[in-house]
Amino acid sequence: MFGRKFTLFRLFGFEVGIDPTWIILAILVAWSLSTGYFPFYYRNLSTEAYWIMGIIGAIGLFLSIIFHEFSHSLVARRSGMPMKGITLFIFGGVAEMNEEPPGAREEFWMAVAGPVSSFVAAGVFYGLEGLGNAVGWPIYITAVVGYLALINFILAVFNLIPAYPLDGGRILRAILWGWKKNIRWATRVSSQIGAGFGIGLIILGVFRVLTGYFIGGMWLFLIGMFIRGAARASYQQLLTRRALEGEPVSRFMNENPITVPPAITLDKLVEDYVYRHHHKLYPVVDGDKLVGCITTRQVKAISREEWPSTTTGQLAVDCSSENTVSPETDAVEALAAMQKNSASRMMVVSDGRLKGIISLKDLLDFLSMKVEFEQ
């Protein structure tokens, strides 16, 4: 789902990060609260006050989403499910799991935890708003607290809609999974409902735009697009995992990859390898021993006048763990690492020796054939 993300902090062993798209959400939320929501419901305050309220409200929403996702993660960890962390992005947040839940019961309780936590947060903020009004807190404080009560309630109710991958859709999948004992069928049905709900939001968004409510309509349209895409991607992800799970990368690797010797010069590397094979990274191999790696970025950093006198062995660096796997590595793990690092190939290494190279194309070709025959 995500590309590169920025880690913010770690809490209870979970890594919390943001996708760059979340910055867009933060700006839009702060702007809409400062120029729309608070001025409409709380009049005659200064522009500075509205902006302070909007920024604090956006931070409160940020913390509310983290609280919601942490609840999923804590319940999942107690059920024995490994969690990678929490990522915030333009449409909210997601607790990232390394694998599917072990059973329908675990899926159900993990999914329920999020909306329950949001209802609890809404109740707490609602109580604080009442207390603030009773004791005479400044209006800008009670206004923000009231907004957080409302937004947590909306977050809980929206997530209970039975449209996968929303929490309600996961609850539905857990019920169907427990009934039929078939996670693939349950995922297909719930993801189809999720995709249909997404299409409904898209249509509603277009209607709202055409009737003059541009901002609200645009958000409905974008959320609908996201839910529809995420529902379809979730089912494909399940098929991918089921097809590749348990398969070692040694089954898919090319045992005769393109390698370069440490003695050739950079001009020969570019002319005989880069222009011919078009790869961005090449393993430098002496016999079958992996000496290191060399990338086109490293070569470009050297002036052309030095290419004839500089060898690949001189420029090669240790291959990072992001670019290597062992022959026994599960193909699902290798695919996840490629997606995380935006890499199309990984070297298969054992005891310092290059055994082969596994490519994203090889994995996807196998996956395509397997899915075609088993759907």
Secondary structure as UniProt FT lines:
FT   STRAND          6..11
FT   TURN            12..13
FT   STRAND          14..18
FT   HELIX           21..32
FT   HELIX           33..37
FT   HELIX           38..41
FT   HELIX           47..78
FT   TURN            79..80
FT   STRAND          83..89
FT   TURN            90..91
FT   STRAND          92..97
FT   HELIX           104..135
FT   HELIX           139..159
FT   TURN            164..165
FT   HELIX           167..180
FT   HELIX           183..210
FT   TURN            211..212
FT   HELIX           214..244
FT   TURN            245..246
FT   HELIX           249..251
FT   TURN            262..263
FT   HELIX           266..269
FT   HELIX           270..274
FT   HELIX           275..277
FT   STRAND          281..286
FT   TURN            287..288
FT   STRAND          289..295
FT   HELIX           296..300
FT   HELIX           304..309
FT   HELIX           312..315
FT   HELIX           321..323
FT   STRAND          324..325
FT   TURN            327..328
FT   HELIX           331..341
FT   STRAND          345..350
FT   TURN            351..352
FT   STRAND          353..359
FT   HELIX           360..374
//
